[in-house]
Each structure stands twice: as structure tokens, then as C-alpha cells.
Amino acid sequence: MIHSILYILHIAGMLGILGFGTYLLVKKDLTVEGKSKIATYFLSSAHTQLLTGFLLFFLLMSEVNHMKIGIKMILAIEIAITATIYKKKLNSSQLSQNLYLVISLVSAVIVTAIAFLW
């Protein structure tokens, strides 16, 4: 039961990262307040993904591919860090904002590919 709930939250976190991140990248006419609000959702999704990933790992420690999980954990930590930096740099130049957003999104796509294809 707890495994199913955590798994659903884990998938929801990844969908949030990909959805909110893509929206922030594509939508150019957002105000700073609008970007800040959506960036908060983006950041919350990254932290949800990281926390539920750790919890799922510790619940199923003996049944997982440790190399795959290790790579996913490193990338999840990197996504959470770059999402946090993006949120903090919302008032700086557009180029530096988008750099952190693109890094987060590319890493999220890589994590998703590893999860479903490896």
C-alpha cells in the first residue's frame, strides 16, 4: 500500500518537473510573479521526486538494480539543485535562468529514459 502511494507520488513529481519546466521554458510572456509561482511548483515537484525516490529505494533496497538507482539518485539531486538555483535567479538575466532550467529538463528526460528503458 505505502509502496503504491509513494510510486504514484514519484511519477507525479516527474510529470510536474517535465510539465512545469517545459511550460516555463516555452511560455515567454510570463511576468516575474507568474514565473515565480510556476517555479515554486517546479521546485516542489523536484523535491517530491527526490524524497519519494529515496523512500522507495529504502523500502525496496534488496530488490533494485543499485547501479541504476545510484545514477538516478545523482541526477535527481542535480535536478533539485538546479531547480533551486533557477528559482533563486528569477530576477537575474534571462540567459542564466534558462540555462538552469534547460539543465534540469535535460536531466529529467535522462532520468525518465533510464527509469523506463534500462
N, C-alpha and C positions, 0 to 999 in steps of 0.2 A: 504494500500500500504506500508506504513512505517513498519507496523507490519510484513508483509511478508518478507521484506528485512531483518529486524532485526532477524526474526526467522531463515532465511537461514544462516545468519552470525553466529548465535548462534550454529546451528547444525554444520557448517563448523569449528567453534572453537573447538567443542568437537571431531570431526573427526581428527583435527590437533593434539589435545592433545593425543588421543589414537594412532594415526598413527606415529607421530614423537617420542613420548615416547617409544612406542614398538620398533621402529627402533633403537633408542639409546640403549635400553636395550639388544636387540638381537645381533646387529652388534658389534662384539668385536674388529675388526681390523681397526677401525676408528682412524685417527690422532686427535690430540688435536684441530687442526684448523677445521677439519671436524665435530667433536663433538660440537665445539663452534658454528658453523654455524647452525647445526640442532637444537641445544639447543636454539638458538635465535628464530627459528620458533616455537619450543615447547613453549617457554615463551610467544611469541606473540599470539599463539593460546589460552593459558591460560588467558591472559589479554582480548582477544577478547571475550571469553566465559563469563568472569566475567562482562565486561562492557555491552554486549548485554543482559545478564541476568537481570542486574539492570534496563536497559532501558525497556525491555519487562515487568518487574514487575510494573514499574511506569505507563506504558501505560494501563495495564490491571488490575490495583490494585483491583478493586471491583469484578473481575471475577475469581480470583485464590484461590487455597487452600493455605492459609497463612502458615500453619504448614509445608506443603511440600516445599513451596518456601523458607521458613526460613532455613530448613535443607539443601536444595540445595545451598543457598547463603553461609552458613557457610562452606560447603565443597568446593565451588568454590573459596572462599577467601583462604582456606587452600591449594588448588591446586596451586593458583597463588603464594603464599608464598613459597611453597616447590619447585616450578619450578624456582623461582628466586634464592633460595638458591642453587639449583642444578647448575644453570648457573654460579654462583659465585664460586662454589667449583670445577670447572672443573680441576684445576691444583693440587688439593689435592689427597688423596688416592682414589683408585677405589672403596673401600667398602663404604666410606661415600657418594661418588657420587651416587652409585647405590641405597643406602638407600633412599635418597630423590626422586629419580626417581621412585622407586617402590611405595613409599607412594603416590606420585602424580598419578600414574597409577591406583592403587587400589581405590583411592578416585574418580577418573574419572569414573571408572567402576560402583562404587556405585551410583554416581550422575546419570549416564545413566540409571541404573536399576530403580532408584527412578522416573526418568522422564517418563519412558515408562511403568513401571509396577504398579505404585501406583496411 
